[in-house]
Structure formats: C-alpha cells, structure tokens
C-alpha cells in the first residue's frame, strides 16, 4: 500500500516530488521515516547534502567528473591503482569542488572481476572528502564473463557470472541506499526506494539515483557499454559457452533493466517539469554513439537515445550527458547530425574526424527519423590511459552560455591533468 502524504512529510501541505505523486512511486522506508525536508521540492534552502530535491538552491556548484579509472593493461598492472590515492588528493585539494561523479568502469577489460579488487576501490574512495556518485560500468559486471577478465578461469567472483558481479557491486558501492559514497554524507533519491508501484521489480536498481541542486536536476541510469547493452552472449570466448539458461537470464536482464532505466528517466524529467530547473545532467557509462563499435553493435541503445531526445526536446532547456566507455575526451551534440565536435589531442583538443550521429543513423530507417535536438550536449570523459584526468564542471545558475566545446547553458568545464607521483 502506498504511504500517505502525511507519512512522507511532516506537513500535509508540503508537496512530495512530482514524479512520486504523478506515478504513485512507492517509498520503502528502509532508512526510517523520511522527513519533509528530504523530499520537499519547495522547501527553503538547507544543507544541500541532506536534501535530495532542493529546487530553490542557486549557489555556484563545482564538481569533479571522471571514469574508466583506474585501468590496468593486465591483471598485474597496478600503476593507475597505485596513483589513485594521489589522484583523489588532487581533487580534494581543489577548494571549489563539492561533489565527485564517476561514470563507471573501475577497472579495464584486461583485469579480473574479483571481490578484493572492488573492495580496494571502495576503500580508496573513502579518501574523497566530498560525496561520490557512481554508476556501474560494463567492466565490473556485464563483461566479467570474458576470458581477459577472468571468466571461467577460476579467478573471478562467481566465476565471472555477470548478474552475480552486479550484485557484488551493489553490495559494496550501494550498501546504504539513498546515500552517496565518499567522505561526507549526501542524500539522493534512489529507484530502490522510489519506484513505480506498477513495476515493483524496479526496486532492485539501487544504483539509479537522482537529486537536484544549484538549479540543476541530476539523474544516473545503469546503461553499460561494450556489450551493446548486454546483448553479447556470455562466455563466448571462455568455454563452456553460454547455456540456454544463461541466455534466458541475460535476455531477461537486458529487458528488465532497460525498462526500469526508461521509467527512471521519465521520472526525472517529470520532476524537472515540475521544478523548472535551468538544466539537467544525465550520467551513464555507455558511449551510445561509439564509432569504433559500428552501428549494429550500438543498436540496442536506441531506446535510451529516443527517450533522452524526446524528453530533452520537451524540456527545452540545456540537457548535458556525461558518459565514459570510449576513453577519449569528446565534446559534441550527437543528437544533431553534423554538429560541431572537439576531441582530445594530448592535453588540448582538435576538431573531430567523425560525426557521432553517423554511427546511429543506420539504425533509423528512414534516416529523417533520427532525432534533431539542439538543446542537448554530450561530454565523453577521458579514461583508460595515462595521464589520469578529471573534468572540473562548474554550474552557474542564471548563466545561459551558447553551446561551445567547453560551455553550455549554466554549465562550463575544463580538463584537469594533475601531476601525480
């Protein structure tokens, strides 16, 4: 039974988040009673780390964004892992940074999926002085079946079973639903506690979160790269091959997660339509336009592209997407064919040699059905290789910068390559 508004809020006149009311989202009070200050969109500005939906805050906010890190070239390569403490310290020393985002992939596709490694990364992240919001990448779960990652080699957690490894990631990095990681507590809304009553299975997606501050709504969704949204058969290069039961489990996983992700995106944009923020940030791992994968191997991302495009067009204000997966810094608008694009060249950038939209265009027949959304921008964070890098993202409420390689609406960003020992 859906809790009454009085159970959710101290004052019955205080509104709960719009998507909860509109879709009768179910609150499982695993963290105890939720005070009205936690969920009230119209409440006065309180400490933002204790307020998932804070529609009235207008302070400048600076974030560090990174992903595909730390990486190793083999299971025994610990160079980046060994540098991670100093890398974290470089972010901690930036006095403006208040929040850290990790877009997924905590190790490379040439490293094993072990519990001890995952716990090593979680322990390192305790060194962040600020909250950390993380979305899982393919290398820590969907791709654990691959031979290079230890599948069927007797070294991986659960022998490389992807679903077991996702459960492991959840148990380590999402053990406290509704709270970010890192050194300071930050409350977020999680699909594990706010899910559509008509789809109670969505409650398993504790990693899907949202929050609102500095006139921006943030939302994360679990969309793994590398495997065409978990469509690649498991254990194809590490016999014994995928069994019929595993095929059924993989197919069900993809279908179930995709539907839950789309409902979570719906909920986020409904909240935005209610609160009228100046922009939206979406964070997921997959590069849904990765030219190296080819059109067929990114086709299963179309439902996410279509959802984001339709919602962004209806929202009408800046929507900024951060993803990893393809490892090379890139700033573009893949929802506008032929849009300007910059890609990393060492510490600087150059014009892109390819159009990201062209990768997905063959999946749209006729081609004029491909979205054309001008109020969207995408940034791929640098990852995988040295030097390690993070993005300094600044949100300046009241600013409406035209789209450029380093700014868009209230958003501006710059690459940071700290000098690490």
C-alpha positions as a printed NumPy array, in Angstrom:
array([[  0.   ,   0.   ,   0.   ],
       [  1.327,   3.429,  -0.943],
       [  2.19 ,   5.509,   2.131],
       [  0.044,   8.569,   2.557],
       [  1.476,  12.029,   2.015],
       [  1.274,  12.574,   5.738],
       [  3.586,   9.6  ,   6.239],
       [  6.084,  11.101,   3.816],
       [  6.014,  14.675,   5.031],
       [  5.751,  16.396,   8.375],
       [  3.316,  18.854,   6.867],
       [  0.433,  17.512,   4.768],
       [  0.59 ,  20.721,   2.712],
       [  4.192,  20.093,   1.667],
       [  4.47 ,  18.618,  -1.849],
       [  6.366,  15.385,  -2.402],
       [  8.467,  15.109,  -5.555],
       [  6.196,  15.367,  -8.553],
       [  7.09 ,  12.011, -10.054],
       [  6.112,  10.284,  -6.808],
       [  2.681,  11.857,  -6.962],
       [  2.226,  11.504, -10.701],
       [  3.246,   7.843, -10.903],
       [  2.397,   6.753,  -7.362],
       [  6.009,   5.873,  -6.658],
       [  6.327,   3.536,  -3.717],
       [  8.575,   4.539,  -0.805],
       [ 10.121,   1.641,   1.058],
       [ 11.274,   3.237,   4.271],
       [ 14.385,   1.142,   4.738],
       [ 16.19 ,   4.159,   6.148],
       [ 13.433,   5.007,   8.606],
       [ 10.894,   7.795,   8.372],
       [ 11.74 ,  10.433,   5.752],
       [ 11.325,  13.985,   6.983],
       [  9.616,  16.525,   4.779],
       [ 12.855,  18.442,   4.329],
       [ 14.258,  15.421,   2.497],
       [ 11.626,  15.19 ,  -0.199],
       [ 10.008,  18.622,  -0.358],
       [ 10.769,  20.317,  -3.634],
       [  9.595,  23.718,  -2.452],
       [ 11.371,  23.777,   0.904],
       [ 13.801,  26.547,   1.786],
       [ 17.482,  26.092,   1.084],
       [ 19.006,  23.761,   3.651],
       [ 22.35 ,  21.975,   3.634],
       [ 22.294,  20.518,   0.135],
       [ 23.931,  17.246,   1.075],
       [ 20.879,  16.472,   3.233],
       [ 18.29 ,  17.441,   0.648],
       [ 17.877,  15.248,  -2.441],
       [ 15.397,  17.627,  -4.075],
       [ 16.42 ,  21.215,  -3.415],
       [ 14.719,  23.255,  -6.107],
       [ 15.439,  26.632,  -4.531],
       [ 19.225,  26.43 ,  -4.221],
       [ 21.029,  28.843,  -6.512],
       [ 24.665,  28.635,  -5.413],
       [ 27.509,  28.023,  -7.849],
       [ 28.446,  24.341,  -7.737],
       [ 31.712,  22.74 ,  -8.845],
       [ 32.054,  19.018,  -9.487],
       [ 34.843,  16.651, -10.484],
       [ 33.781,  14.176, -13.179],
       [ 35.82 ,  11.166, -14.251],
       [ 35.572,   7.494, -15.176],
       [ 37.202,   4.476, -16.836],
       [ 39.668,   4.688, -13.984],
       [ 41.804,   3.202, -12.6  ],
       [ 42.757,   0.987, -15.537],
       [ 45.457,  -1.637, -15.948],
       [ 46.853,  -3.267, -19.078],
       [ 46.838,  -6.679, -17.368],
       [ 45.663,  -8.267, -14.11 ],
       [ 49.042,  -7.466, -12.561],
       [ 49.314,  -3.851, -13.769],
       [ 48.655,  -1.66 , -10.721],
       [ 50.18 ,   1.624, -11.947],
       [ 46.908,   3.585, -12.055],
       [ 45.535,   1.921,  -8.937],
       [ 48.714,   2.923,  -7.112],
       [ 48.268,   6.517,  -8.329],
       [ 44.607,   6.706,  -7.33 ],
       [ 45.203,   7.984,  -3.784],
       [ 47.233,  10.902,  -5.179],
       [ 44.615,  11.416,  -7.906],
       [ 41.899,  11.663,  -5.253],
       [ 44.066,  14.071,  -3.295],
       [ 44.32 ,  16.326,  -6.349],
       [ 40.539,  16.613,  -6.378],
       [ 40.377,  17.096,  -2.622],
       [ 42.836,  19.989,  -2.878],
       [ 40.582,  21.913,  -5.264],
       [ 38.727,  24.179,  -2.81 ],
       [ 35.825,  24.677,  -5.197],
       [ 34.925,  21.021,  -5.724],
       [ 31.928,  19.908,  -3.64 ],
       [ 30.886,  16.706,  -5.42 ],
       [ 32.502,  13.892,  -7.446],
       [ 30.895,  11.877, -10.26 ],
       [ 32.335,   8.59 , -11.559],
       [ 30.791,   7.469, -14.878],
       [ 31.704,   3.785, -14.479],
       [ 34.416,   1.215, -15.2  ],
       [ 36.579,   0.843, -12.1  ],
       [ 38.988,  -1.442, -13.957],
       [ 39.869,  -2.302, -17.538],
       [ 38.703,  -5.109, -19.769],
       [ 42.067,  -6.801, -19.202],
       [ 41.658,  -7.144, -15.442],
       [ 39.83 ,  -9.749, -13.383],
       [ 36.491,  -9.218, -11.636],
       [ 37.305, -10.021,  -8.024],
       [ 35.72 ,  -9.029,  -4.749],
       [ 39.079,  -7.987,  -3.343],
       [ 39.647,  -5.542,  -6.224],
       [ 36.191,  -3.99 ,  -5.892],
       [ 36.763,  -3.52 ,  -2.177],
       [ 40.158,  -1.951,  -2.869],
       [ 38.492,   0.719,  -4.999],
       [ 35.746,   1.289,  -2.426],
       [ 38.389,   1.723,   0.264],
       [ 40.315,   4.194,  -1.896],
       [ 37.144,   6.226,  -2.432],
       [ 36.861,   6.689,   1.31 ],
       [ 39.714,   9.126,   0.752],
       [ 37.43 ,  11.575,  -1.044],
       [ 36.493,  14.407,   1.287],
       [ 33.368,  15.095,  -0.782],
       [ 30.436,  12.855,  -1.761],
       [ 30.902,  10.485,  -4.7  ],
       [ 28.07 ,   9.416,  -7.028],
       [ 28.932,   6.385,  -9.166],
       [ 27.171,   4.436, -11.89 ],
       [ 28.462,   0.922, -12.753],
       [ 30.339,   0.214, -15.971],
       [ 30.451,  -2.891, -18.14 ],
       [ 33.894,  -3.995, -16.957],
       [ 32.751,  -4.566, -13.405],
       [ 29.745,  -6.705, -14.272],
       [ 28.4  ,  -7.306, -17.82 ],
       [ 31.841,  -8.171, -19.231],
       [ 33.126, -10.274, -16.333],
       [ 32.38 , -13.422, -18.358],
       [ 35.128, -12.591, -20.872],
       [ 38.342, -14.593, -20.789],
       [ 40.554, -11.488, -20.442],
       [ 38.51 , -10.535, -17.393],
       [ 38.731, -13.977, -15.807],
       [ 35.532, -15.65 , -16.961],
       [ 35.65 , -19.433, -16.356],
       [ 39.283, -19.172, -15.267],
       [ 38.567, -19.807, -11.612],
       [ 39.725, -16.344, -10.503],
       [ 36.622, -14.145, -10.851],
       [ 33.896, -13.633,  -8.326],
       [ 31.198, -16.249,  -9.095],
       [ 33.394, -17.457, -11.996],
       [ 32.55 , -14.299, -13.947],
       [ 28.752, -14.541, -13.822],
       [ 27.594, -11.004, -14.759],
       [ 24.485, -10.928, -12.579],
       [ 26.379, -12.137,  -9.531],
       [ 29.005,  -9.468, -10.147],
       [ 26.349,  -6.765, -10.384],
       [ 25.012,  -7.949,  -7.041],
       [ 28.552,  -7.749,  -5.68 ],
       [ 28.956,  -4.174,  -6.944],
       [ 25.654,  -3.237,  -5.335],
       [ 26.612,  -4.822,  -2.017],
       [ 29.875,  -2.855,  -1.872],
       [ 29.123,   0.504,  -3.513],
       [ 25.379,   0.818,  -2.813],
       [ 25.163,  -0.754,   0.633],
       [ 23.486,   2.369,   2.032],
       [ 20.583,   3.128,  -0.358],
       [ 19.755,   6.797,  -0.681],
       [ 23.261,   7.974,   0.209],
       [ 26.273,   8.786,  -1.944],
       [ 29.726,   7.391,  -1.247],
       [ 32.74 ,   9.44 ,  -0.192],
       [ 33.76 ,  11.41 ,   2.846],
       [ 30.607,  13.442,   3.501],
       [ 27.077,  12.156,   3.539],
       [ 24.877,  13.203,   0.655],
       [ 21.3  ,  12.059,   0.301],
       [ 19.926,  11.116,  -3.101],
       [ 16.69 ,   9.624,  -4.331],
       [ 17.18 ,   6.013,  -5.411],
       [ 14.995,   3.778,  -7.536],
       [ 15.387,   1.177,  -4.79 ],
       [ 13.151,   3.337,  -2.6  ],
       [ 11.195,   5.416,  -5.12 ],
       [  9.894,   3.065,  -7.747],
       [  6.754,   2.84 ,  -9.822],
       [  4.197,   0.877,  -7.814],
       [  3.122,  -0.824, -11.04 ],
       [  6.664,  -2.147, -11.511],
       [  7.96 ,  -3.243,  -8.095],
       [ 10.884,  -5.112,  -9.674],
       [ 12.385,  -1.691, -10.447],
       [ 13.307,  -1.594,  -6.771],
       [ 16.411,  -3.689,  -7.493],
       [ 18.07 ,  -0.729,  -9.268],
       [ 19.613,   0.904,  -6.224],
       [ 22.316,   2.353,  -8.496],
       [ 19.808,   4.579, -10.333],
       [ 19.633,   7.853,  -8.415],
       [ 18.622,  11.478,  -8.812],
       [ 18.963,  14.717,  -6.902],
       [ 18.516,  18.435,  -7.511],
       [ 20.728,  21.342,  -6.51 ],
       [ 22.024,  24.621,  -7.929],
       [ 19.061,  24.789, -10.321],
       [ 20.077,  21.519, -11.977],
       [ 18.477,  18.084, -11.771],
       [ 20.946,  15.169, -11.872],
       [ 19.971,  11.618, -12.832],
       [ 22.01 ,   8.431, -13.243],
       [ 20.978,   5.253, -15.054],
       [ 22.729,   1.89 , -15.314],
       [ 23.494,   1.617, -19.047],
       [ 26.648,  -0.475, -19.566],
       [ 28.803,  -0.015, -22.634],
       [ 30.912,  -2.531, -24.503],
       [ 28.331,  -5.256, -24.989],
       [ 25.541,  -3.473, -26.896],
       [ 23.52 ,  -3.097, -23.681],
       [ 24.355,  -6.665, -22.521],
       [ 23.288,  -8.235, -25.808],
       [ 26.587, -10.071, -26.405],
       [ 26.453, -13.77 , -25.42 ],
       [ 28.21 , -14.572, -22.174],
       [ 31.375, -16.722, -22.121],
       [ 31.663, -16.666, -25.926],
       [ 35.475, -16.618, -25.699],
       [ 35.823, -18.539, -22.455],
       [ 34.254, -22.016, -22.739],
       [ 31.983, -23.548, -21.768],
       [ 29.809, -21.179, -23.759],
       [ 26.588, -19.566, -22.621],
       [ 23.948, -22.13 , -21.674],
       [ 20.263, -21.786, -22.636],
       [ 19.513, -20.846, -19.028],
       [ 22.184, -18.127, -19.152],
       [ 20.831, -16.856, -22.468],
       [ 17.408, -16.523, -20.876],
       [ 18.918, -14.775, -17.83 ],
       [ 20.9  , -12.329, -19.989],
       [ 17.917, -11.51 , -22.187],
       [ 15.674, -11.013, -19.175],
       [ 18.302,  -8.805, -17.526],
       [ 18.569,  -6.525, -20.547],
       [ 14.803,  -6.246, -20.946],
       [ 14.152,  -5.65 , -17.26 ],
       [ 16.926,  -3.084, -16.74 ],
       [ 16.165,  -1.167, -19.93 ],
       [ 12.526,  -0.768, -18.92 ],
       [ 13.47 ,   0.313, -15.381],
       [ 16.017,   2.809, -16.72 ],
       [ 13.466,   4.335, -19.073],
       [ 10.954,   4.708, -16.257],
       [ 13.625,   6.378, -14.124],
       [ 14.383,   8.838, -16.931],
       [ 10.645,   9.51 , -17.228],
       [ 10.508,  10.225, -13.501],
       [ 13.493,  12.578, -13.638],
       [ 12.095,  14.671, -16.46 ],
       [  8.679,  14.782, -14.808],
       [ 10.368,  16.14 , -11.696],
       [ 12.132,  18.714, -13.86 ],
       [  8.881,  19.795, -15.493],
       [  7.5  ,  20.398, -12.   ],
       [ 10.507,  22.235, -10.521],
       [ 11.691,  24.134, -13.634],
       [ 15.469,  23.779, -13.119],
       [ 17.775,  25.578, -15.513],
       [ 19.318,  22.341, -16.748],
       [ 19.578,  18.578, -16.405],
       [ 22.66 ,  16.358, -16.104],
       [ 22.411,  12.69 , -17.123],
       [ 25.185,  10.275, -16.211],
       [ 25.569,   6.781, -17.68 ],
       [ 28.502,   4.63 , -18.738],
       [ 27.877,   3.583, -22.337],
       [ 29.061,   5.587, -25.321],
       [ 25.891,   5.033, -27.307],
       [ 27.489,   6.553, -30.422],
       [ 30.921,   4.912, -30.263],
       [ 32.196,   4.82 , -33.887],
       [ 34.66 ,   2.018, -33.091],
       [ 31.824,  -0.372, -32.266],
       [ 29.901,   0.154, -35.503],
       [ 26.196,   0.762, -35.974],
       [ 24.987,  -2.777, -35.34 ],
       [ 26.831,  -3.009, -32.03 ],
       [ 25.192,   0.134, -30.613],
       [ 21.677,  -0.563, -31.924],
       [ 20.344,  -1.658, -28.537],
       [ 20.942,   1.805, -27.124],
       [ 18.255,   3.306, -29.331],
       [ 15.527,   3.192, -26.634],
       [ 17.701,   5.39 , -24.394],
       [ 18.57 ,   7.769, -27.216],
       [ 14.92 ,   8.138, -28.189],
       [ 13.845,   8.712, -24.58 ],
       [ 16.525,  11.315, -23.896],
       [ 15.86 ,  13.074, -27.193],
       [ 12.097,  13.285, -26.67 ],
       [ 12.414,  14.402, -23.062],
       [ 15.12 ,  16.963, -23.853],
       [ 13.084,  18.471, -26.676],
       [ 10.038,  18.767, -24.406],
       [ 12.128,  20.233, -21.572],
       [ 13.514,  22.916, -23.887],
       [ 16.481,  23.866, -21.702],
       [ 20.059,  22.557, -21.583],
       [ 20.472,  18.807, -21.07 ],
       [ 24.063,  17.65 , -20.548],
       [ 25.086,  13.983, -20.764],
       [ 28.292,  12.554, -19.309],
       [ 29.468,   9.111, -20.373],
       [ 32.679,   7.104, -20.448],
       [ 33.3  ,   3.791, -22.236],
       [ 35.201,   5.058, -25.287],
       [ 38.014,   6.56 , -23.149],
       [ 38.805,   9.641, -25.249],
       [ 37.585,  13.099, -24.197],
       [ 34.993,  14.363, -26.625],
       [ 32.576,  17.32 , -26.568],
       [ 29.701,  17.238, -29.065],
       [ 25.961,  17.004, -29.683],
       [ 25.267,  13.547, -31.151],
       [ 21.548,  14.37 , -31.296],
       [ 22.251,  16.853, -34.079],
       [ 23.816,  15.359, -37.187],
       [ 26.864,  17.29 , -38.311],
       [ 27.155,  19.284, -35.089],
       [ 30.494,  20.786, -34.115],
       [ 32.748,  18.428, -32.168],
       [ 36.079,  18.559, -30.351],
       [ 38.171,  15.557, -29.331],
       [ 41.276,  15.252, -27.21 ],
       [ 44.731,  15.57 , -28.715],
       [ 47.099,  15.272, -25.806],
       [ 46.255,  17.972, -23.266],
       [ 44.391,  20.052, -25.872],
       [ 41.631,  19.312, -28.384],
       [ 41.127,  19.266, -32.151],
       [ 38.113,  19.013, -34.422],
       [ 36.652,  15.503, -34.593],
       [ 37.263,  13.456, -37.706],
       [ 33.876,  11.728, -37.491],
       [ 30.276,  12.59 , -36.707],
       [ 28.928,  10.645, -33.725],
       [ 25.386,  10.749, -35.107],
       [ 26.573,   8.844, -38.177],
       [ 27.152,   5.758, -36.035],
       [ 23.485,   5.555, -35.067],
       [ 21.921,   6.818, -38.307],
       [ 21.802,   3.341, -39.949],
       [ 19.621,   2.206, -37.034],
       [ 16.985,   4.78 , -38.04 ],
       [ 15.042,   3.984, -41.204],
       [ 14.199,   6.314, -42.797],
       [ 17.147,   8.43 , -41.664],
       [ 14.998,  11.519, -41.161],
       [ 13.518,   9.813, -38.082],
       [ 16.828,  10.367, -36.285],
       [ 16.41 ,  12.983, -33.518],
       [ 17.372,  16.602, -34.045],
       [ 17.682,  18.237, -30.625],
       [ 19.649,  21.462, -30.307],
       [ 19.378,  21.857, -26.505],
       [ 21.468,  18.743, -25.833],
       [ 25.204,  18.295, -25.339],
       [ 27.379,  15.296, -24.54 ],
       [ 30.823,  15.021, -22.945],
       [ 32.856,  11.805, -23.012],
       [ 35.334,  11.812, -20.142],
       [ 38.932,  10.793, -20.697],
       [ 39.848,   7.445, -19.192],
       [ 41.938,   4.307, -19.559],
       [ 45.343,   5.833, -20.336],
       [ 47.874,   7.999, -18.542],
       [ 47.928,  10.807, -17.653],
       [ 44.909,  10.337, -15.399],
       [ 42.365,  13.098, -15.863],
       [ 39.224,  14.624, -14.382],
       [ 36.836,  17.318, -15.547],
       [ 36.109,  20.397, -13.456],
       [ 32.408,  21.024, -14.093],
       [ 31.029,  24.368, -12.904],
       [ 27.315,  25.088, -12.652],
       [ 26.485,  28.8  , -12.564],
       [ 22.736,  29.36 , -12.079],
       [ 21.485,  32.308, -14.109],
       [ 24.083,  31.817, -16.851],
       [ 22.919,  30.738, -20.302],
       [ 26.055,  30.266, -22.385],
       [ 25.653,  29.245, -26.039],
       [ 26.822,  25.73 , -26.839],
       [ 30.589,  25.547, -27.29 ],
       [ 33.29 ,  22.918, -26.723],
       [ 33.572,  23.937, -23.046],
       [ 30.263,  25.558, -22.085],
       [ 26.527,  25.109, -22.487],
       [ 23.768,  26.962, -20.642],
       [ 24.667,  27.061, -16.915],
       [ 27.453,  24.516, -17.46 ],
       [ 31.153,  25.054, -18.139],
       [ 34.002,  22.572, -17.859],
       [ 37.729,  22.136, -18.231],
       [ 40.069,  19.16 , -18.331],
       [ 42.434,  18.693, -15.413],
       [ 45.525,  16.509, -15.645],
       [ 47.122,  16.548, -12.177],
       [ 50.826,  15.994, -11.799],
       [ 50.905,  12.659,  -9.956],
       [ 53.924,  10.92 ,  -8.408]])
